[in-house]
Structures are given as C-alpha cells and as structure tokens.
Amino acid sequence: MPHATAGPEIERLIQLLAKLPGLGPRSARRAALHLINKKDDLLVPLASAMAVAAEKIVVCSICGNVDTADPCMICADPRRDAATIVVVEEVADLWALERADAVNARYHVLGGVLSPLDGIGPDDLGIASLVARVAAGGVNEVILAVNATVEGQTTAHYITDQLTGTGVKVSRLAHGVPVGGELDYLDEGTLAAAIRSRTAFD
C-alpha cells in the first residue's frame, strides 16, 4: 500500500477534483497543486465563490435553467420572445446556444432524453411542464434543439406527439454539414442527415 503524500484535507481536495469531467487522478493532483501554489490568488477566492454559488444557485421553476434567481434571468427578460420556446436536453446546451447568440427566445430544459434502457421515461424529464407551458397559451413555436442521437430524436418525436393538436409550430435544428466542414472528414450519419435536410440554393 503506497504511503500518503499529503494530509487528508489535500487528499480530499484531489478526490473531489478527480470527480470533475475530464479530470482523472493525475490531472486532479496537478490541479490541486496549482490551486495550493496560488492559494491567495486562486484557491481562497475559488472556495469563496463556490460557497456563495452553493448557497444561492437555484433551478428555475419555469424553464429548468440554473441561476441565482427564480425565475431565471432569461425567463424574466421582457426583451425575449416569449412566443418561441427552445427545448434543450441540458443546461449546457442552453449555455451553448446563448454563447452563439443564435436565438432571442425562451428555453425549456428537459434534464435528459428518453432512454428506456437506462430507465428514463417521460415522467423523469421536463416534458409535462413543457406541454403545460404551451397549453397556457402565448406560444407560437417550439424549437427542438436536442442532440442528433437516437435518444435525442426519439425524445423529439415523443414531444412532437404530445404537442399535436395544440396549433403550435414544432421545428427542429437542421442537421448536416457544419460551417467549414469538409465532406471527406464527416461521418456517414452527418452526411446522410445533410442530404435529407437539403434546402433550395438561392
């Protein structure tokens, strides 16, 4: 059994860092050492920021976004187009769309996708609350911005079925060749989707 190289507090820091995505035990040790070496400039302010975040972060009761207020800043923003709801799988997807500054709409976070093999059914996702938002009126379009996976598309079809008869337009993101993409480097699924989603050349 190897000898401990640091006190339990430091080992605990390393163990917690190792739980972050993209960080294994070795990377976590390097990150911990960097934090310790920059204690006053980085470790102390980070610990303070995390304590405040842990105390104040809430999940928006309307859309499922994470923020320090409920409703979140996006739902509370009167400049947003309340008639359009962009449906995403996770908060990370919402943040990605916001970074791209691609849409000035409201959002709805599902919290995942339908996956019977993993035991995730409609009741485990924010689908019922989405249907309720649409049923409340004032929504003209629902954009399904889910991933182009089998589970994502299954979820999109299920939501479309649930919204049938509401009179709301349901659309989805185009799937296909990315900007700057070369056909030779794209996978077959992306190429097939690009052909199916082809549009008029003008």
Beta strands, then each sheet from edge to edge (+ up, - down):
strand 1: 58-59
strand 2: 66-67
strand 3: 81-88
strand 4: 105-109
strand 5: 141-144
strand 6: 169-172
sheet 1: 1+ 2-
sheet 2: 4+ 3+ 5+ 6+
end
